[in-house]
Each structure stands twice: as structure tokens, then as C-alpha cells.
Amino acid sequence: MTLYPRFAAHLGAVLDRLIEQGTLPAGLERRAITVEPPRDPSHGDLATNAAMVLAKPAGTNPRALAEAIAAELRALEEVESVSVAGPGFINLTLTDATWRGELQAIRDAGDAFGRSDAGVGTTVNIEYVSANPTGPMHMGHCRGAVVGDALASLLEAVGHRVIREYYVNDAGGQVDTLARSVHLRYREALGEDIGEIAEGLYPGEYLKPIGAQLAAEHGDRFVKEPEQEWLVPFRQAAVAAMLELIRADLALLGIHHDVFASEAELQAAGKPEAAEAWLRARDLVYDGVLEAPKGETPEDWEPTPLPLFRSTRFGDDQDRPIRKSNGQWTYFGADLAYHFQKAERADQLIDIWGADHAGTVKRIVAAVTALTEGRTRFDVKLVQMVRLMRAGDPIKMSKRSGNFVTIADMVGEVGKDVVRFTMLTRKADAQMDFDFAKVVEASKDNPVFYVQYAHARVASLHRRASEAQIACPDADLSLLDTADLALVQRAAQFPRVVEAAAFAREPHRIAFYLYDLAAEFHAAWNAGNDDPARRFLVPDDPALTCARLFLADAIGQIIRNGLAIMGVEAVEEMH
């Protein structure tokens, strides 16, 4: 058991004893009690709000209760001192031996440090990217792809079974437009001069290979045939080719989905009808008329009976149609059925959407709440667009596509790890700039470099120790003083950061933590520049060197573990 859960258990045992002694009544709710680092490090190593949380329901004075709890905590061997601050906050300072034990625990756990079984037994479906299958992946998709994939890894780190899913929108008008665009390229491959691409079709040259493939397969069979003869097979071929291209683009980022769910297959299987029937049986879909549009009513508007989902029962501002007047499914109706399908296979659902979909969050949350009768946790994470820059100047054109910057462009220029890490350096719903010059800059202001450099420095210590002929079959951790052990205090927070980030669905917290850990490691390293006795490598004291190498290795291990969650490789050398 790592440090924070262990002290939470210590605190729980103390509260149990106080109940046995009659100081506290039984049955008090403890979920709001925390054990965490104090906001001000000068106050100690750990802090708890237990007395503040329990005093009122226990009918006692919080300061007096804090003193009673503190008296019990002082008896722990791991505790150096306990103080009560303000109206009842309890601060603990731990012994150096406790921190040495935690350092040993980090090294013993290795790759597993930071992982837990908090989510064991729960399956989470996380749907991300889900771009229309009409072209290569571009920067509009990149951030959501990275956030979704890192979140999936984060949830796996705390024990969840995770289904990574991509929803293929292959039933709408955009794939018919794709098929028509491919038919044009098919005719071109057969030697026809197609001239300018008509407005409304996809002009990208990435469609030429598909046209050539279809020309080789069918010859001129479909050149003069009416659209109804070739639209379906061309659509199927085009979507299949686009998905192959999308998979390849995502693979450049190290992203691989478990499931590609087809909207066309969903509808062919009758899932929307099944969802509608399920909701009607519970009086959650009814036939009604939408209110007239606000403002000036269009001349062609007329009240039309439509099947409406009672979205207002679940917090939405109006009921929503699930079918159009012609009987076709609305986008919402199809999405509702899709989430019904996902909920059959998972206990929790997460959607990663672009911020431009914010207006539809309420209705889909309402739908999932209704369809799962409130049993399924459902989160929609909105991801803001990324503004591309080069040395401060906005980028508008791509060398490859002519009108957008592709993921392949980005990865080819700066590498997968830089792209992934950078996309996680801000909250997903915050605006961010991606400056091609700055993300490869060797400076403290570049988090990617700063964290990778810390890991490379750890690796360099072993090379330098070998050159100095210092071998470390074991390490005497008692040689580490309080200044050395300050690094362990930050390191010990990693498991609680991972669990908190997973619960909040915020993978960027891992990047923030790694930056802070790297900063403290660099500060400890730089202290040796001013005082040679503080260096990690002390050639005339091999025993101290081995102890500090043990400490540095623990920091390197945590950096590797955190980067692994982010899908980023830790480097041994900086070039």
C-alpha cells in the first residue's frame, strides 16, 4: 500500500478508536475526509480535514476533536510530529525513515508504481476521434485523438477494462458526396478530363488512388451508368479506403481503436427502432409538434407531428425530435440509438467531442440518462481547437493537402511524442497554440523538453558512474538526508495524482505533475553546481553516490510511468 492510502487507513483506525472510546458517535459519514499534501509545504508533509468534516455532525468542537485525533496520530512510528492549525486542520511531519521506506517502495513497484485496482470490475467505453470518413486526419482531429487515447490509458492504469471506440458516420449525406467525388476520380483514372472539381465535392488528391483502384476493378462499366447503379458500391469502397487511411494516420500517433462502429450497420440492424420502442414503452417518446422557430417564422414553416424524446425531463431546455418529417432519423435519433448500443457493453461511457458540439451535450446526456435509467456514468469531454503557429505566426496551409495541416505533416516534422505531450499540456477545454518552433525548443518553457531532459539526466548518471568506476550492487538509503528526501515527497504523490486524474477524466493532470516532478529534480541537480557535496555523483564517496543513484532512478521510474500513460516514450539521451 502506498503512502497516502496507508495514512488514510491509519486515520480510519484512529477514528474507530475514538468511536470505541465514546469521543465520536458511530455512523458518521467519512467520504469527505481527505489525506493530502498541505498547500503550504512549511506546514508539514501531510494534512487532513477529518476534524473539520466530523465536528459538526458529531456535535463537538473541531479544534478539540483535532487535538484528540492528533494525540492518536503522534503514536505512529512513521510520524515525526503532529500539529493542529486554525480551527482544526491537522498537519503531520513524517520521519526520514518513512520517506526512505517510500523510496524503496517506488523502486520495488517499478512499472506498476502509480497503478491501482480502484476501477477493477468496471468497463468503460471511450469514444474518440470519430471523424467523418471523408479524408485524411488533420489537426482538427489531433487533440481529441490524443486526449481520448491518453484518457483510455489512464483509466486502464487504475484497473478499468477500457473499450476504445470510433464511430463511423457512414450513413449520412457526406458519404454520398464522397462516393460522387470518387466516381469523378474513377472517370479521371480512365482518361477523362474532369476539369475543375465542382463545388460541394471533395477535391483532395488523396481520392485519386481509390478512383484508380475502382477503374482497375470495374473498367469503364460505371462511367455512363446512372448514379443509383454505382453509388452504393462506390460509397462502400470509398469508406473502406478512408478508414484504412484514418487507421494509418492514427497509428502515427500510436493510436489504435478496439472497435469501429458503423452508423450504417447500426441502422440496418434496427437499433434506432429498438431504442424508440424502448423509450415509447416508458412514455419517454411521444408524437408532438415542435414550437415555431424563435423570431420571424419562415413562410414555409408548418407544424408537423414528429416523434419527440422527452429531453426536458432530464435537464434539457426542449424536447428533441428523433425522426424527420420524411421518416428518416435525425442526427440525434441516430446518436441516441448508438449510445443505447454502447451502454449494452459498458458500465460507463465517455465521449470526446470538439467544442463546436457543446450545444448538443444536454440532449445526449438526457438520452443516456433515460436509456440507462441513470445507472451509467456518462461524461462528455469537450476539446477546444488548436491554433497552429510557426515562430509566432499562424499557419493556414499544408504542404501536403493544400488546405489543412494533416496529422502526418505534424508527426513527420516534430515526432509523435512531441505532438502527444504538447496536446496534454493544457486542460482539454482550454484554447491552446501549437507552435512548431517552440515545441522543439530546448528550454524550461517547453514542458516536453523539460520532462524528457530530466529522464535523460537520470540515464546519464549511470553512464558517468560507470566511467568513474562506481558500481552499486546495493544502496544504503540511510545516507540520504532530509534535502535528498524532499524529492521523494513529490514522487510519493504520483499514485494519488493518477487516481484523481482518472476519476476527473483529466489526463492533462499527469503532464502537469511530471513537469513539477521534473522541476524539483532539476533543482536538486542544479544545487550540485553551487555545492559539490549536493551532487548526485560524488566520486570520492561511492556509497553516497549509490544512494543518490537509487533516488534518481526512482524519479526516472515515475517519469517513465507517467509518460507511458500519456503514450510518450522516455528518452535516454537528448539530441
DOLUMKE-331015 format. One line per 8 residues: number of its first residue (from 1); their letters; for each residue x negated, y negated, z negated of C-alpha. Coordinates in pm, 1 decimal. Example, Ala and Ser with C-alpha at 12.3 -4.5 7.8 and 13.67 -1.06 7.14 Angstrom:
<recs>
1	as	-1230.0/450.0/-780.0 | -1367.0/106.0/-714.0 .
</recs>
This chain:
<recs>
1	mtlyprfa	0.0/0.0/0.0 | -143.7/-338.1/99.7 | -181.1/-627.0/-139.6 | 146.7/-818.2/-104.3 | 380.7/-515.4/-123.1 | 172.0/-387.1/-414.3 | 218.4/-707.9/-612.2 | 586.2/-718.0/-522.6 .
9	ahlgavld	606.5/-371.3/-678.0 | 414.2/-494.8/-984.7 | 660.7/-781.3/-1018.0 | 955.3/-544.8/-979.0 | 819.3/-327.7/-1260.1 | 779.8/-636.9/-1480.0 | 1141.4/-739.2/-1419.1 | 1255.0/-384.5/-1500.6 .
17	rlieqgtl	1072.7/-404.3/-1834.7 | 1229.7/-740.3/-1913.5 | 1570.6/-585.7/-1848.3 | 1487.2/-297.3/-2082.5 | 1379.8/-549.6/-2347.5 | 1704.2/-744.1/-2309.5 | 1527.6/-1058.6/-2179.4 | 1713.5/-1024.1/-1848.6 .
25	paglerra	2056.8/-875.2/-1776.5 | 2082.2/-576.3/-1541.6 | 2216.0/-603.3/-1188.1 | 2052.6/-930.3/-1080.3 | 2011.9/-983.8/-705.6 | 1639.3/-987.5/-622.4 | 1631.0/-1024.3/-242.7 | 1536.9/-1393.5/-254.0 .
33	itvepprd	1228.8/-1327.2/-469.2 | 900.1/-1374.8/-284.0 | 534.7/-1299.5/-346.6 | 325.5/-1512.8/-114.3 | 17.0/-1733.1/-91.6 | 70.3/-2065.9/-272.3 | 98.3/-2368.7/-46.1 | -196.0/-2525.3/-228.9 .
41	pshgdlat	-486.9/-2275.7/-249.8 | -616.4/-2452.7/-561.0 | -314.1/-2315.8/-749.8 | -435.7/-1956.2/-714.7 | -417.8/-1655.1/-484.1 | -52.5/-1552.4/-511.6 | 267.8/-1723.9/-615.3 | 617.2/-1603.4/-698.6 .
49	naamvlak	950.5/-1780.3/-732.9 | 1100.7/-1499.8/-942.3 | 1185.1/-1717.2/-1243.5 | 1341.2/-1987.8/-1025.2 | 1558.7/-1730.8/-846.6 | 1671.8/-1536.0/-1153.9 | 1707.4/-1800.8/-1424.1 | 2048.9/-1936.8/-1325.6 .
57	pagtnpra	2227.8/-1602.1/-1274.6 | 2058.5/-1476.1/-1592.7 | 2178.0/-1781.9/-1785.7 | 1832.0/-1871.2/-1907.5 | 1574.0/-2148.7/-1875.3 | 1349.7/-2095.9/-1568.6 | 1036.6/-2216.7/-1744.8 | 1094.8/-1985.5/-2039.1 .
65	laeaiaae	1163.3/-1693.9/-1806.2 | 848.6/-1775.2/-1608.4 | 641.7/-1761.9/-1926.5 | 790.1/-1421.1/-2011.3 | 710.5/-1287.6/-1663.4 | 360.9/-1442.2/-1672.1 | 284.9/-1271.0/-2004.0 | 357.3/-933.1/-1847.1 .
73	lraleeve	157.5/-1007.0/-1529.6 | -150.5/-1106.1/-1732.6 | -179.2/-745.4/-1846.6 | -254.4/-624.8/-1492.1 | -617.4/-527.2/-1434.4 | -611.6/-689.1/-1090.7 | -520.9/-1030.6/-1232.7 | -780.0/-1282.8/-1348.5 .
81	svsvagpg	-530.7/-1541.8/-1472.9 | -163.3/-1645.8/-1451.6 | -23.9/-1997.0/-1484.1 | 324.0/-2147.5/-1481.4 | 370.1/-2466.0/-1283.0 | 653.3/-2719.3/-1265.1 | 997.8/-2589.2/-1353.8 | 895.3/-2222.6/-1327.6 .
89	finltltd	666.7/-2131.9/-1038.5 | 421.2/-1856.3/-1129.4 | 70.0/-1862.4/-982.3 | -174.5/-1574.6/-1004.3 | -550.7/-1570.1/-953.9 | -685.7/-1225.2/-874.6 | -1018.9/-1074.9/-973.8 | -1303.5/-1048.8/-725.6 .
97	atwrgelq	-1279.8/-671.3/-771.1 | -923.1/-685.0/-639.7 | -1035.9/-862.7/-325.0 | -1321.0/-616.5/-278.1 | -1067.4/-335.8/-302.1 | -851.7/-505.3/-39.7 | -1154.4/-542.6/187.3 | -1219.1/-169.3/155.1 .
105	airdagda	-852.1/-100.5/231.7 | -874.4/-306.5/552.2 | -1175.1/-110.5/671.7 | -1020.0/222.7/571.9 | -696.4/146.9/760.0 | -880.8/39.8/1075.0 | -649.6/11.5/1374.9 | -348.9/81.2/1150.1 .
113	fgrsdagv	-403.3/-223.6/927.8 | -105.8/-452.2/974.4 | 121.2/-175.7/1099.6 | 411.9/-56.6/883.9 | 719.5/163.8/882.2 | 961.9/-118.4/799.7 | 1155.4/-58.7/1121.1 | 1142.4/320.6/1134.9 .
121	gttvniey	1476.3/470.8/1232.6 | 1592.8/166.8/1430.4 | 1590.2/146.1/1809.8 | 1557.5/-199.0/1964.5 | 1634.7/-271.0/2328.4 | 1448.1/-575.9/2452.8 | 1535.9/-703.5/2798.2 | 1292.4/-948.4/2951.5 .
129	vsanptgp	1191.4/-1094.3/3286.2 | 1498.7/-966.0/3480.9 | 1419.9/-1197.9/3770.7 | 1631.0/-1165.6/4084.9 | 1458.5/-911.7/4313.4 | 1406.6/-1158.1/4594.0 | 1032.7/-1230.0/4587.9 | 702.8/-1208.7/4401.0 .
137	mhmghcrg	682.2/-1300.2/4033.2 | 595.5/-1664.6/3984.0 | 515.9/-1892.4/3693.3 | 883.3/-1944.0/3618.2 | 887.9/-1580.9/3504.4 | 546.3/-1558.5/3337.3 | 611.9/-1699.2/2992.0 | 926.1/-1496.3/2931.9 .
145	avvgdala	746.1/-1185.1/3052.7 | 459.5/-1232.4/2807.4 | 683.0/-1330.5/2515.6 | 907.1/-1029.8/2574.8 | 621.2/-784.4/2610.0 | 435.7/-913.6/2302.7 | 759.1/-903.0/2103.5 | 810.0/-540.3/2208.1 .
153	slleavgh	460.2/-452.0/2083.9 | 520.6/-647.2/1763.5 | 839.7/-453.4/1692.2 | 657.8/-125.5/1757.3 | 390.3/-234.0/1509.1 | 648.7/-235.1/1229.8 | 788.1/103.6/1324.8 | 1078.4/31.4/1559.8 .
161	rvireyyv	1142.8/250.5/1861.3 | 1148.3/-1.7/2145.9 | 1309.9/21.3/2488.8 | 1158.2/-227.9/2733.4 | 1423.8/-304.9/2992.3 | 1450.8/-501.3/3315.7 | 1798.5/-581.6/3451.5 | 1801.6/-576.0/3831.0 .
169	ndaggqvd	2056.0/-824.0/3967.6 | 2116.9/-629.8/4288.1 | 2493.5/-674.1/4323.3 | 2526.9/-1045.3/4396.8 | 2512.8/-1270.1/4698.1 | 2140.2/-1334.9/4658.5 | 2051.6/-978.4/4761.5 | 2274.0/-1007.1/5068.2 .
177	tlarsvhl	2076.1/-1320.1/5156.5 | 1758.3/-1119.4/5100.5 | 1883.7/-848.4/5338.1 | 1962.5/-1109.2/5605.9 | 1615.2/-1259.7/5561.5 | 1457.1/-916.0/5601.4 | 1666.8/-848.7/5912.1 | 1515.9/-1162.7/6062.2 .
185	ryrealge	1165.0/-1035.3/5985.6 | 1264.4/-696.2/6127.5 | 1352.9/-861.4/6457.7 | 1030.0/-1058.5/6443.4 | 832.5/-735.7/6395.7 | 994.6/-606.0/6714.3 | 857.3/-902.9/6907.2 | 1144.3/-1152.9/6889.2 .
193	digeiaeg	1059.8/-1521.9/6845.0 | 1274.5/-1606.0/6542.0 | 1179.2/-1975.5/6537.4 | 1239.8/-2177.4/6221.4 | 1382.7/-1986.2/5926.6 | 1739.8/-2105.9/5877.1 | 1816.5/-2297.9/5560.3 | 1955.6/-2069.3/5291.4 .
201	lypgeylk	1740.0/-1769.6/5387.7 | 1418.2/-1670.1/5212.6 | 1124.3/-1795.5/5419.4 | 840.2/-1617.8/5236.0 | 586.2/-1424.9/5440.0 | 599.4/-1150.4/5175.6 | 905.9/-1022.6/5367.8 | 707.6/-953.1/5684.4 .
209	pigaqlaa	574.4/-611.2/5570.3 | 930.0/-499.6/5486.0 | 1051.2/-607.3/5828.5 | 761.8/-421.7/5992.2 | 837.0/-109.3/5786.4 | 1203.1/-115.1/5892.0 | 1103.7/-173.5/6253.7 | 877.0/131.3/6241.6 .
217	ehgdrfvk	1150.9/337.0/6080.0 | 1451.8/234.0/6290.5 | 1308.6/90.0/6610.2 | 1549.2/-157.5/6772.6 | 1860.2/25.2/6650.9 | 1983.9/-262.0/6434.2 | 1880.8/-558.2/6648.6 | 2220.8/-615.9/6807.3 .
225	epeqewlv	2439.1/-421.5/6565.3 | 2695.0/-621.8/6363.0 | 2596.3/-711.3/6010.0 | 2825.8/-456.6/5846.9 | 2619.9/-180.0/6011.0 | 2283.3/-281.6/5868.6 | 2349.3/-498.6/5561.6 | 2364.5/-215.6/5304.7 .
233	pfrqaava	2058.3/-15.8/5419.6 | 1855.1/-333.6/5466.1 | 1961.4/-454.6/5122.1 | 1859.3/-124.6/4962.8 | 1525.1/-122.9/5140.0 | 1457.1/-487.3/5054.9 | 1543.8/-448.2/4685.1 | 1329.5/-134.4/4657.6 .
241	amlelira	1035.3/-315.2/4816.9 | 1084.0/-620.9/4596.1 | 1091.8/-405.9/4281.6 | 767.6/-242.6/4390.3 | 616.5/-589.0/4434.1 | 755.3/-704.6/4096.8 | 614.5/-398.8/3918.3 | 273.6/-465.3/4071.6 .
249	dlallgih	282.9/-833.1/3970.7 | 384.8/-748.7/3613.7 | 113.1/-483.9/3594.9 | -140.9/-762.1/3649.3 | -24.6/-892.9/3309.7 | -33.7/-545.1/3155.8 | 346.9/-528.8/3151.3 | 536.8/-206.9/3217.1 .
257	hdvfasea	909.5/-156.8/3155.7 | 1069.0/168.5/3043.7 | 1399.4/107.2/3220.8 | 1502.3/-77.9/3537.2 | 1881.6/-102.5/3505.4 | 2069.1/-172.3/3829.3 | 2369.8/-404.4/3829.1 | 2497.3/-231.3/4145.9 .
265	elqaagkp	2477.1/108.9/3976.8 | 2644.4/-31.9/3666.5 | 2939.4/-147.5/3871.0 | 2952.9/172.1/4079.5 | 2971.1/371.2/3755.6 | 3275.4/173.2/3643.8 | 3109.1/23.8/3336.8 | 3281.9/-316.8/3369.6 .
273	eaaeawlr	3623.2/-145.8/3390.2 | 3537.4/64.0/3084.2 | 3434.8/-246.1/2888.1 | 3752.8/-427.1/2991.4 | 3968.3/-131.6/2884.9 | 3788.3/-108.8/2551.3 | 3846.3/-479.1/2485.6 | 4207.8/-474.8/2601.4 .
281	ardlvydg	4280.5/-188.4/2362.6 | 4173.4/-421.0/2081.9 | 4357.0/-726.7/2216.9 | 4026.9/-894.5/2299.5 | 4104.8/-935.5/2669.5 | 4434.2/-1083.1/2786.7 | 4576.5/-1225.0/3107.8 | 4589.7/-1601.2/3082.3 .
289	vleapkge	4526.7/-1927.2/3260.4 | 4218.0/-2141.9/3211.8 | 4262.4/-2506.5/3121.8 | 4227.1/-2752.9/3409.4 | 3872.4/-2886.7/3454.9 | 3798.3/-3189.5/3241.2 | 3801.4/-3527.4/3413.6 | 3959.5/-3569.7/3755.1 .
297	tpedwept	4128.8/-3245.9/3859.0 | 4021.4/-3124.6/4207.0 | 4301.1/-3126.7/4466.3 | 4263.7/-2755.5/4539.4 | 4279.1/-2651.6/4173.0 | 4578.9/-2447.3/4070.0 | 4648.0/-2244.6/3754.6 | 4558.6/-1882.1/3829.0 .
305	plplfrst	4616.8/-1592.6/3590.3 | 4283.8/-1428.7/3506.8 | 4168.9/-1163.5/3257.9 | 4015.7/-1367.0/2973.2 | 3792.3/-1248.3/2691.0 | 3885.1/-1395.6/2350.9 | 3545.7/-1553.0/2308.4 | 3679.8/-1822.9/2073.6 .
313	rfgddqdr	3740.3/-1558.8/1807.4 | 3364.8/-1520.2/1781.8 | 3247.9/-1881.1/1779.1 | 3261.0/-1979.6/2147.2 | 3434.3/-2302.6/2247.6 | 3670.9/-2143.0/2501.6 | 3788.7/-1803.0/2622.3 | 3598.4/-1673.0/2923.5 .
321	pirksngq	3717.7/-1506.3/3246.1 | 3568.1/-1165.8/3321.1 | 3706.7/-1146.4/3676.8 | 3752.0/-1397.3/3956.1 | 4086.3/-1463.6/4125.3 | 3983.7/-1221.9/4404.3 | 3931.5/-943.6/4150.2 | 3550.5/-946.3/4165.1 .
329	wtyfgadl	3360.3/-953.3/3839.6 | 3230.5/-1285.0/3714.1 | 2866.2/-1305.8/3609.0 | 2989.5/-1297.4/3251.0 | 3208.5/-992.6/3314.2 | 2915.7/-800.0/3461.6 | 2681.8/-912.6/3180.3 | 2937.7/-813.0/2919.5 .
337	ayhfqkae	2952.2/-461.3/3063.3 | 2572.9/-443.5/3083.7 | 2535.8/-526.9/2715.5 | 2804.5/-269.9/2635.5 | 2583.2/-14.5/2812.2 | 2267.6/-124.3/2629.1 | 2440.7/-107.3/2290.0 | 2517.7/259.5/2352.3 .
345	radqlidi	2144.9/336.3/2342.5 | 2008.5/94.9/2081.7 | 2079.5/-32.6/1730.8 | 1957.4/-384.7/1803.3 | 1944.7/-591.8/2122.8 | 1717.3/-877.3/2224.2 | 1742.8/-1083.9/2542.7 | 1460.1/-1310.7/2658.6 .
353	wgadhagt	1611.6/-1586.2/2871.8 | 1493.7/-1904.0/3036.1 | 1601.7/-2220.6/2856.7 | 1824.4/-2308.0/3154.7 | 2060.8/-2029.6/3038.3 | 2122.6/-2193.1/2699.2 | 2481.4/-2273.1/2789.1 | 2575.2/-1905.3/2818.3 .
361	vkrivaav	2434.9/-1789.3/2484.0 | 2754.4/-1837.1/2281.5 | 2970.2/-1631.9/2515.2 | 2733.1/-1335.7/2540.1 | 2674.2/-1336.6/2163.5 | 3052.4/-1334.3/2122.4 | 3081.8/-1043.4/2365.9 | 2818.4/-831.3/2191.9 .
369	taltegrt	2972.1/-904.4/1851.2 | 3310.1/-787.9/1982.8 | 3183.3/-482.9/2171.3 | 2975.4/-356.1/1877.6 | 3225.3/-466.4/1612.5 | 2949.7/-670.4/1450.5 | 2722.9/-372.2/1381.1 | 2448.0/-457.4/1629.2 .
377	rfdvklvq	2195.9/-731.0/1561.7 | 2166.0/-934.2/1880.5 | 1913.8/-1211.2/1940.3 | 1876.2/-1431.6/2244.5 | 1532.0/-1592.6/2260.6 | 1517.0/-1894.9/2489.6 | 1189.0/-1964.0/2664.6 | 1102.4/-2309.8/2791.3 .
385	mvrlmrag	938.6/-2362.7/3128.8 | 564.1/-2408.6/3160.0 | 419.4/-2713.7/3331.7 | 112.0/-2620.7/3533.9 | -182.1/-2860.1/3529.4 | -536.9/-2878.4/3652.3 | -760.2/-3111.1/3451.1 | -451.8/-3309.1/3351.6 .
393	dpikmskr	-295.8/-3331.8/3696.8 | 31.3/-3147.3/3772.6 | 16.2/-2856.2/4018.6 | 300.2/-2824.5/4266.4 | 176.4/-2599.0/4546.3 | 38.7/-2246.5/4563.1 | -236.2/-2133.7/4793.5 | -56.6/-1803.3/4843.0 .
401	sgnfvtia	314.6/-1872.9/4863.8 | 328.1/-2231.7/4981.5 | 591.9/-2341.2/4734.0 | 526.1/-2182.6/4395.9 | 236.8/-2054.9/4187.0 | 255.1/-1676.8/4153.4 | 152.2/-1464.7/3858.1 | -108.1/-1309.2/4086.5 .
409	dmvgevgk	-250.0/-1658.2/4150.3 | -282.4/-1724.3/3777.6 | -427.4/-1389.6/3676.0 | -666.5/-1397.6/3969.0 | -805.4/-1733.8/3858.8 | -826.0/-1713.3/3477.5 | -760.9/-1347.9/3391.6 | -480.8/-1155.2/3221.1 .
417	dvvrftml	-599.0/-1215.6/2864.2 | -618.9/-1592.3/2901.4 | -270.4/-1606.4/3051.2 | -116.4/-1383.0/2783.4 | -281.8/-1552.0/2487.4 | -205.9/-1902.1/2612.1 | 163.4/-1819.9/2663.0 | 182.3/-1729.7/2292.5 .
425	trkadaqm	15.2/-2040.0/2153.1 | 345.2/-2224.4/2108.1 | 694.8/-2130.1/1999.3 | 885.8/-1989.3/2294.3 | 1147.6/-2264.5/2283.8 | 888.3/-2544.0/2283.0 | 764.1/-2708.1/2601.7 | 408.4/-2623.5/2696.7 .
433	dfdfakvv	144.6/-2717.4/2951.1 | -86.7/-2462.9/3110.5 | -397.0/-2643.1/3226.6 | -620.7/-2419.1/3436.7 | -926.4/-2620.3/3330.0 | -853.3/-2627.0/2957.5 | -758.2/-2261.0/2910.6 | -1110.3/-2154.7/3008.3 .
441	easkdnpv	-1282.5/-2430.8/2815.6 | -1539.8/-2319.3/2555.5 | -1416.5/-2532.2/2265.6 | -1231.6/-2517.1/1936.4 | -937.9/-2684.8/2107.4 | -890.7/-2375.9/2324.6 | -734.4/-2105.9/2099.4 | -812.8/-1827.3/2346.6 .
449	fyvqyaha	-1184.3/-1903.2/2339.5 | -1190.8/-1975.9/1964.6 | -1042.2/-1639.9/1863.4 | -1237.2/-1437.6/2120.8 | -1557.3/-1611.9/2015.3 | -1501.1/-1506.5/1653.6 | -1476.5/-1143.3/1760.3 | -1782.9/-1176.5/1983.7 .
457	rvaslhrr	-1977.6/-1322.1/1691.1 | -1889.7/-1019.9/1478.2 | -2014.3/-790.9/1754.9 | -2334.2/-993.5/1785.6 | -2416.6/-934.2/1417.5 | -2466.6/-564.4/1479.4 | -2698.5/-627.5/1771.9 | -2902.2/-872.0/1566.0 .
465	aseaqiac	-2911.0/-639.4/1263.7 | -3041.4/-362.2/1487.9 | -3310.2/-594.0/1621.9 | -3405.6/-676.0/1261.3 | -3418.1/-300.2/1191.9 | -3144.5/-322.9/927.8 | -2939.2/-3.2/903.3 | -2619.1/10.5/699.2 .
473	pdadlsll	-2511.7/365.5/614.0 | -2304.3/213.7/334.3 | -2235.6/-124.1/174.6 | -2245.7/-245.6/-185.9 | -1941.9/-476.5/-193.6 | -2028.0/-596.2/-545.0 | -2287.7/-817.6/-376.0 | -2009.2/-1023.5/-217.9 .
481	dtadlalv	-1939.9/-1335.1/-422.0 | -1626.7/-1546.7/-452.2 | -1722.8/-1757.2/-148.9 | -1760.3/-1444.9/64.0 | -1431.9/-1303.5/-60.6 | -1238.3/-1616.5/36.8 | -1228.1/-1466.3/386.9 | -1054.2/-1156.7/251.3 .
489	qraaqfpr	-770.2/-1369.4/114.2 | -676.2/-1479.7/465.1 | -737.4/-1130.6/603.9 | -503.1/-972.6/348.7 | -212.4/-1179.3/478.8 | -210.0/-1003.6/816.4 | 43.3/-726.5/732.5 | 295.5/-972.8/588.5 .
497	vveaaafa	249.6/-1202.3/891.3 | 321.4/-909.4/1123.8 | 637.9/-809.6/936.6 | 762.2/-1168.7/911.8 | 693.1/-1230.5/1281.6 | 877.6/-911.1/1376.4 | 1179.9/-995.4/1163.2 | 1195.3/-1350.3/1305.1 .
505	rephriaf	1130.6/-1222.3/1660.9 | 842.1/-1470.3/1696.2 | 522.9/-1318.5/1840.9 | 355.2/-1660.5/1854.2 | 300.4/-1629.1/1476.9 | 30.6/-1369.9/1548.3 | -157.2/-1616.6/1768.3 | -129.8/-1886.0/1501.1 .
513	ylydlaae	-257.1/-1651.0/1232.8 | -551.7/-1531.7/1443.2 | -652.5/-1890.6/1509.6 | -652.0/-1967.2/1134.3 | -847.0/-1649.6/1057.3 | -1099.6/-1732.3/1329.7 | -1134.4/-2086.3/1193.1 | -1220.4/-1955.7/846.7 .
521	fhaawnag	-1466.3/-1705.9/990.1 | -1637.4/-1974.3/1199.6 | -1653.3/-2198.7/890.7 | -1821.6/-1920.5/692.2 | -2062.6/-1863.5/979.9 | -2144.7/-2233.8/1006.8 | -2207.3/-2254.3/631.6 | -2515.3/-2046.1/700.6 .
529	nddparrf	-2650.3/-2320.2/925.6 | -2667.1/-2550.9/624.3 | -2766.9/-2286.2/369.0 | -2962.4/-1981.8/493.2 | -2851.1/-1788.8/183.5 | -2493.0/-1802.6/315.7 | -2574.7/-1638.9/647.8 | -2419.0/-1307.7/737.9 .
537	lvpddpal	-2758.9/-1178.2/843.3 | -3021.5/-1224.8/571.4 | -3330.7/-1038.5/699.4 | -3512.1/-1029.9/363.9 | -3204.2/-894.0/183.5 | -3078.5/-587.0/375.3 | -2830.4/-488.2/102.8 | -2654.8/-827.4/112.7 .
545	tcarlfla	-2663.4/-819.0/492.1 | -2488.4/-480.2/490.8 | -2219.6/-609.2/253.3 | -2156.2/-912.8/471.9 | -2156.2/-700.0/787.0 | -1885.0/-489.4/621.2 | -1688.5/-809.4/558.2 | -1738.8/-935.7/915.7 .
553	daigqiir	-1630.7/-600.2/1055.7 | -1303.4/-626.6/862.5 | -1239.3/-967.2/1017.1 | -1321.6/-827.8/1360.7 | -1085.4/-535.9/1300.0 | -795.5/-768.4/1220.4 | -867.4/-982.8/1525.7 | -860.1/-667.5/1740.9 .
561	nglaimgv	-538.0/-550.8/1578.6 | -370.1/-888.0/1630.4 | -489.2/-919.8/1989.0 | -362.9/-568.0/2060.0 | -12.9/-675.5/1956.8 | -45.4/-970.4/2193.9 | -165.4/-742.9/2474.9 | -508.4/-908.1/2481.2 .
569	eaveemh	-843.4/-728.4/2477.7 | -1107.4/-830.5/2223.2 | -1439.3/-913.2/2388.3 | -1785.0/-815.0/2262.9 | -1966.5/-1098.5/2440.3 | -1871.8/-1440.2/2576.1 | -1984.1/-1525.1/2928.1 .
</recs>
